[in-house]
Amino acid sequence: MSTKFDVVVIGGGPGGYVAAIRAAQLGLKTACIEKWLDKNNTPRLGGTCLNVGCIPSKALLDSSHKYHDAKESYGVHGITVGDVAMDVSVMVDRKDKIVDQLTSGITGLFKANGVTSFEGMGKVLSSKKVEFTAHDGTVSVIETENVILATGSVPVNIPPAPRTGDIIVDNEGALDFRTVPKRLGVIGAGVIGLELGSVWARLGSEVVVLEAQDSFLSVCDIDVAKEAAKVFKKQHMDIRLGARVTGSEINGEEVNVTYLDAKGEEQKQTFDKLIVAVGRKPFTDGCLAADSGVKLDERGFVFVDEQCKTSVPGVYAIGDIVRGPMLAHKASEEGVMVADIIAGHKAQMNYDCIPSVIYTHPELAWVGKTEQELKADGVKYKVGKFPFAASGRAMAANDTTGFVKMIACEETDRILGCHIIGAGAADLIAQAVIAMEFGSTAEDIALTVFAHPTVSEAVHEAALAVDNHAIHIANRKKR
Ligand SMILES: Cc1cc2nc3c(=O)[nH]c(=O)nc-3n(C[C@H](O)[C@H](O)[C@H](O)COP(=O)(O)OP(=O)(O)OC[C@H]3O[C@@H](n4cnc5c(N)ncnc54)[C@H](O)[C@@H]3O)c2cc1C
């Protein structure tokens, strides 16, 4: 292979493929190496996000939500639907079709933008050379001016519950059940555990979530976490905190799990399926030659600065393999930033304004600081809260759980954080992200006109509530 590239991206997930498209748009001669093969050994772009993460999980969340709504909530509107049934195979096949469509869409985008696609493994050698091993084993060396490493992450395995491929599974297996497990165990009450647990709980599984930490959703604002705990309990998700799994034993078609409960007493529970969702770790296996010079940090992440530059000039790393939240949109924006830097533009990313979402129903979404973080930092703040129960549009939609909580600096009124639990929180949070990105105050949002009736009005009212001016709730104190 004699062609020299300006940029070679290793990894075609939301970090890598976005970086490659942006680099090509900026006129850089770009290639992307991706090793993913699907169940039929067909090469696939899109990484974890499109193949076994964000997209397929949301497809199942949406299908199972519609089923649950039809079964439990249509009656309120006067709609009779008779016996509601779910054909799990149709649901899973639909999910697979969406994945096919989106991953081949990226192949099309690569062609349209002139990105050269290499199917196989990439490895960073010294002097910015990249070794490429095609799926048929052929090895070649690609010359390039710049390398962007975007090799993503893989699920963490725990010795007491090794994956079996059918009964004990990770996120990938949990997206492919062909029948609804009667008894479903989930290890880990994080984003992935709660989302996948919700899918199967809505379809009728008895879900038990075993979480080693004593507190629930400690990454979230404390009020949101408390409300979420109440909501999931009502949804019959049995979340057991302080539960440390110590062993698992397959017995025919089921698995017996042993764990220590919060009191340190041994407990046993039998499940038909067990999802291990205890987190993800950066994946750098085989992608760095011993003399590449690229340094990892003590937790195995590729060490980078604020601009995703590694310890080797011209080699960048983005997405799940570097510090920061493991989120697709964070990976993509880092990809854009790095492509811009390589093209000679000034670029930076605001790591304080990255939204996080848990796509349960209601959704949980947040950006910026939590109340407990501000307390710990000794920052003086004001809080405005507005419940969806007081929103006309939420009432009309029969979806009134949750609230918007806005936090602003006591001195400057600048928005420091926004925390939402409620239907559509994932989309509502964008309003707070934009406001924070522009350095807005709560008053700026309060002075903005919101369409009526919309659930967005709850964001407006929460901003008004920061200074006790909310219209549709009794304010905390008289002024
Ligand atoms: C079940 C689940 C649900 C999720 N839901 C969401 C969500 O709703 N929203 C959200 O923001 N995030 C979500 N995530 C997280 C999101 O998927 C990741 O943050 C995102 O995919 C990271 O992007 P990336 O490009 O860094 O890595 P990845 O998407 O992991 O892509 C890395 C790619 O690199 C390839 N690769 C690795 N090594 C090599 C090599 N040496 N040569 C060639 N190719 C290589 C891999 O095959 C892979 O395709 C979810 C994750 C899971 C598991």
The ligand as an SDF file (V2000), in Angstrom:
LIG
                    3D

 53 58  0  0  0  0  0  0  0  0999 V2000
  -26.0100   -0.8530   25.9490 C   0  0  0  0  0  0  0  0  0  0  0  0
  -25.3600    0.4820   25.7630 C   0  0  0  0  0  0  0  0  0  0  0  0
  -26.1500    1.6050   25.6050 C   0  0  0  0  0  0  0  0  0  0  0  0
  -25.5550    2.8380   25.4230 C   0  0  0  0  0  0  0  0  0  0  0  0
  -26.3640    3.9190   25.2710 N   0  0  0  0  0  0  0  0  0  0  0  0
  -25.8230    5.1370   25.0850 C   0  0  0  0  0  0  0  0  0  0  0  0
  -26.6440    6.2700   24.8710 C   0  0  0  0  0  0  0  0  0  0  0  0
  -27.8670    6.1690   24.8720 O   0  0  0  0  0  0  0  0  0  0  0  0
  -26.0460    7.4680   24.6710 N   0  0  0  0  0  0  0  0  0  0  0  0
  -24.6910    7.6090   24.6720 C   0  0  0  0  0  0  0  0  0  0  0  0
  -24.2040    8.7250   24.4880 O   0  0  0  0  0  0  0  0  0  0  0  0
  -23.8690    6.5480   24.8770 N   0  0  0  0  0  0  0  0  0  0  0  0
  -24.4120    5.3260   25.0730 C   0  0  0  0  0  0  0  0  0  0  0  0
  -23.5880    4.2430   25.2210 N   0  0  0  0  0  0  0  0  0  0  0  0
  -22.1320    4.4620   25.1980 C   0  0  0  0  0  0  0  0  0  0  0  0
  -21.6220    4.6220   23.7570 C   0  0  0  0  0  0  0  0  0  0  0  0
  -21.9740    3.4780   23.0100 O   0  0  0  0  0  0  0  0  0  0  0  0
  -20.1210    4.8300   23.7580 C   0  0  0  0  0  0  0  0  0  0  0  0
  -19.7860    5.9060   24.5960 O   0  0  0  0  0  0  0  0  0  0  0  0
  -19.6310    5.1300   22.3470 C   0  0  0  0  0  0  0  0  0  0  0  0
  -19.9240    4.0750   21.4710 O   0  0  0  0  0  0  0  0  0  0  0  0
  -18.1180    5.3890   22.3530 C   0  0  0  0  0  0  0  0  0  0  0  0
  -17.7020    5.6670   21.0620 O   0  0  0  0  0  0  0  0  0  0  0  0
  -16.2090    5.3320   20.5800 P   0  0  0  0  0  0  0  0  0  0  0  0
  -16.1660    5.7330   19.1570 O   0  0  0  0  0  0  0  0  0  0  0  0
  -15.2510    5.9180   21.5270 O   0  0  0  0  0  0  0  0  0  0  0  0
  -16.0760    3.7530   20.7420 O   0  0  0  0  0  0  0  0  0  0  0  0
  -16.8970    2.5200   20.1590 P   0  0  0  0  0  0  0  0  0  0  0  0
  -18.2630    2.8850   19.7980 O   0  0  0  0  0  0  0  0  0  0  0  0
  -16.7010    1.4280   21.1450 O   0  0  0  0  0  0  0  0  0  0  0  0
  -16.1500    2.1800   18.8160 O   0  0  0  0  0  0  0  0  0  0  0  0
  -14.8330    1.7310   18.7960 C   0  0  0  0  0  0  0  0  0  0  0  0
  -14.6230    0.9430   17.5270 C   0  0  0  0  0  0  0  0  0  0  0  0
  -13.2330    0.6700   17.3850 O   0  0  0  0  0  0  0  0  0  0  0  0
  -13.0770   -0.6230   16.8340 C   0  0  0  0  0  0  0  0  0  0  0  0
  -11.7260   -1.0720   17.1410 N   0  0  0  0  0  0  0  0  0  0  0  0
  -11.1830   -1.3180   18.3620 C   0  0  0  0  0  0  0  0  0  0  0  0
   -9.8900   -1.6410   18.2350 N   0  0  0  0  0  0  0  0  0  0  0  0
   -9.6050   -1.5910   16.9100 C   0  0  0  0  0  0  0  0  0  0  0  0
   -8.4300   -1.8020   16.1510 C   0  0  0  0  0  0  0  0  0  0  0  0
   -7.2600   -2.0690   16.7350 N   0  0  0  0  0  0  0  0  0  0  0  0
   -8.5130   -1.6980   14.8080 N   0  0  0  0  0  0  0  0  0  0  0  0
   -9.6760   -1.3870   14.1940 C   0  0  0  0  0  0  0  0  0  0  0  0
  -10.8260   -1.1660   14.8650 N   0  0  0  0  0  0  0  0  0  0  0  0
  -10.7710   -1.2560   16.2050 C   0  0  0  0  0  0  0  0  0  0  0  0
  -14.1740   -1.4200   17.5020 C   0  0  0  0  0  0  0  0  0  0  0  0
  -14.4860   -2.5800   16.7420 O   0  0  0  0  0  0  0  0  0  0  0  0
  -15.3210   -0.4030   17.5330 C   0  0  0  0  0  0  0  0  0  0  0  0
  -16.1290   -0.5080   16.3920 O   0  0  0  0  0  0  0  0  0  0  0  0
  -24.1430    2.9720   25.3910 C   0  0  0  0  0  0  0  0  0  0  0  0
  -23.3460    1.8330   25.5230 C   0  0  0  0  0  0  0  0  0  0  0  0
  -23.9370    0.6010   25.7020 C   0  0  0  0  0  0  0  0  0  0  0  0
  -23.0490   -0.6020   25.8170 C   0  0  0  0  0  0  0  0  0  0  0  0
  1  2  1  0
  2  3  1  0
  2 52  2  0
  3  4  2  0
  4  5  1  0
  4 50  1  0
  5  6  2  0
  6  7  1  0
  6 13  1  0
  7  8  2  0
  7  9  1  0
  9 10  1  0
 10 11  2  0
 10 12  1  0
 12 13  2  0
 13 14  1  0
 14 15  1  0
 14 50  1  0
 15 16  1  0
 16 17  1  0
 16 18  1  0
 18 19  1  0
 18 20  1  0
 20 21  1  0
 20 22  1  0
 22 23  1  0
 23 24  1  0
 24 25  2  0
 24 26  1  0
 24 27  1  0
 27 28  1  0
 28 29  2  0
 28 30  1  0
 28 31  1  0
 31 32  1  0
 32 33  1  0
 33 34  1  0
 33 48  1  0
 34 35  1  0
 35 36  1  0
 35 46  1  0
 36 37  1  0
 36 45  1  0
 37 38  2  0
 38 39  1  0
 39 40  1  0
 39 45  2  0
 40 41  1  0
 40 42  2  0
 42 43  1  0
 43 44  2  0
 44 45  1  0
 46 47  1  0
 46 48  1  0
 48 49  1  0
 50 51  2  0
 51 52  1  0
 52 53  1  0
M  END
$$$$
